[in-house]
Amino acid sequence: MDFVAQLTLFVLAIFLGVELITKVPPTLHTPLMSGSNAISGITVVGALIAAGSDSGMLINVLGFAAVVLATINVIGGFMVTNRMLAMFKRK
């Protein structure tokens, strides 16, 4: 039963994330992405804990995948923020 509850929570999180992202207008996407780096940093910490746990091979693999994807998100967010801030620098 525990696996079914976790799978349900995972599917609901995916659905909610897709619904939220598609409702954000393009003009707000860049500032929101730069603000979400803190949340992705928390995700990296949680994923590191899951990847390093002794709970089983599946959890370790999913934790590793979460570390990789959240790290890509953090790096991409910093790149977008840097590019956005570069537009406001004087030449």
JOLINJO-V990843 format. One record per backbone hydrogen bond with DSSP energy under -0.5 kcal/mol. NH is the residue of the N-H (numbers start at 1). CO is the residue of the C=O. If there is no record, write none. Layout:
nh={NH NH}
co={CO CO}
This chain:
nh={5 6 7 8 9 10 11 12 13 14 15 16 17 18 19 20 21 22 23 24 24 28 29 30 32 33 34 35 36 37 38 40 41 42 43 44 45 46 47 48 49 50 51 52 53 60 61 62 63 64 65 66 67 68 69 70 71 72 73 74 75 76 77 78 79 80 81 82 83 84 85 86 87 87 88 89}
co={1 2 3 4 5 6 7 8 9 10 11 12 13 14 15 16 17 18 19 20 21 25 25 26 28 29 30 31 32 34 35 36 37 38 39 40 41 42 43 44 45 46 47 48 50 56 57 58 59 60 61 62 63 64 65 66 67 68 69 70 71 72 73 74 75 76 77 78 79 80 81 82 83 84 85 86}
